[in-house]
Amino acid sequence: MPQVADANGAAQPAVVTVHELEADPHGVFRHHRAIAPVIQRDDGSFLVLRARESEELLKDKRFCQPGAAFAKLRGINNGMLLALFDQTMLTSNGTMHRRRRSPFTRAFALRMIVALRPSIRQAAHNLLDDWAGEEVDFVDRYAALLPAHLISEMLGLAKEDIPHFTQCVYEVSRALSFTFGPEDLPAIERAAQDLYSYVTHVLETKRRRPSGDFLSNFLTDVKAAGDLSPLDSVIQVMTVIIGGTDTTRVAMAMLVGMLLEHPEQWEAVLQDRRLVQGAVKEALRFEPSVGSVSRMTTEDVAVGDYLLPAGRYVTFSVMSAMRDEAVYEKPDRFDIRRRDHPRLHPVFGAGSHRCLGEALALAELEEGLTALLERFPRLRLIEGLPRVSGHAGIRRIGPMPVRWA
Ligand code: HEM
C-alpha cells in the first residue's frame, strides 16, 4: 500500500483508535504489522509493532523513560497518581533511576530468588490446602494470592494486610492501562492515596521498631545513602508492591487457562515436568500480562520510512512483537514446545529498566504451576478461558472458574 508522505518526505503511519486497539488488539497488530513497522494511536503517540525494530530501538540512546508523559497523555494532571508516575523508578532516568532501583536489586537478584524456590513452592501448596468444595475462582483463590503472599513475605508486610493492599493495587494499576476514562480517575486516585498511606504507615512502624526484614533494612540503607526523599522512598515501595502483585496474577491465570484450553498440552506437562519452563515462556508470549514498554524520543528517530519526531511518547508493543512472523513460526499457535523464543523474554522489557521482578515472576509461575499439577491433575475450566483485555500497559482479566474433582 503506498504511504502518504509528510512535508519532510517521511511516510505517515496509519492512525488507529484506542477503541479499535482495545476491541481486537491481536487482530489490529497482525493487520498493521504486515504493512508497516509503526502505527499512530489517536492520542498522538506511536506504537512500534515488529520484533526486530523493537529490540534494536530499545537499546537506542535516542530514547529515554517517559517521566510523567504517560500520565499527562491520559489526563492525570495532579494528585498522588501524578507523583507516582513522575517519581517511580519505572519512568525515571540516569542517576535518579539508579538511586531509586538500587536498594531493591540485591533482594530480587536471580540467585536470591533461586534460594527462595522451595518456600515459593510451599506457599503454593499452602494456598491449595485452603481450596474447599469442588469449584473455585482460580484468579481470586490462587493466581492473585500467590504473588501477594510472596511480595508480603519478601518485603515484610503483614499477611492480614493482603486484602487491603491488593485491592488498592488492582485499582491503581488501571492507571497503567487504557481501561479507564475520566469518570474513573477519582476512584483510582483514592486508591493511590490509600496505598500511599498504607506504605507510609508500614515504613513509619518499621522505623520505630526495626525487625530485620527487607523494609527495615531498606530504611537503614536509604538513610545511610541520604539520596532519596521520604516521598521518593514510599513511591519506590509502592512501585514494587504494584509490580509484584497484579502482573503475575494475570500471567498465572493465563498460563493455567491456556494449558487447560489445550488439554493435550496440559497432559504433556503433567507427564513431563521439564516442559514447565517452556509452558511459562509460551503463555507469557501468547497472552502477556503486560502489553507494552514505554519510552520517549529525545530526538527524531527514523524507523524504516517513518519518522518518530523528538519528544514523543512511544509504545513498544511487546504483544505485537511476540506474534511477529519474522521471529516465531506460526505465531498464533500456542505451543509449549516451541524453540524460537529469544534468549531474553521480551515481556520483561529491556536495558536498565528490565523488570526488577523477572526472576521472582518466573519462579512463582513455574513453582505455582508445578504445585498445581501435583495437587489437581484433573483441573478443568468451567466457563472457558476468560478474555484478557487491553492492548498496552498492565492488562486486565475477569474471573476464571475451575473445577478439580
Ligand atoms: C509476569 C509478571 C511480570 C511482567 C510481565 C512484568 C513486566 C515488566 C515490564 C515490561 C517492565 C518495564 C520494563 C522496561 O521499561 O523496559 C517491568 C518493570 C518493573 N517490574 Fe515487572 N513484570 C512482572 C512481574 C514483576 C514482579 C513480580 C515484580 C516485583 C518485584 C515486578 C517489579 C517491577 C519493577 C519494580 C519494575 C520497574 C523497574 C525499573 O524501571 O527499573 N515486576 N516489569
Boltz pocket constraint, residues with backbone or C-beta under 6 A from the ligand:
constraints:
  - pocket:
      binder: B
      contacts: [[A, 89], [A, 90], [A, 91], [A, 97], [A, 101], [A, 108], [A, 236], [A, 239], [A, 240], [A, 243], [A, 244], [A, 245], [A, 247], [A, 248], [A, 251], [A, 289], [A, 290], [A, 292], [A, 293], [A, 294], [A, 346], [A, 347], [A, 348], [A, 349], [A, 350], [A, 351], [A, 352], [A, 353], [A, 354], [A, 355], [A, 356], [A, 357], [A, 358], [A, 360], [A, 361]]
      max_distance: 6.0
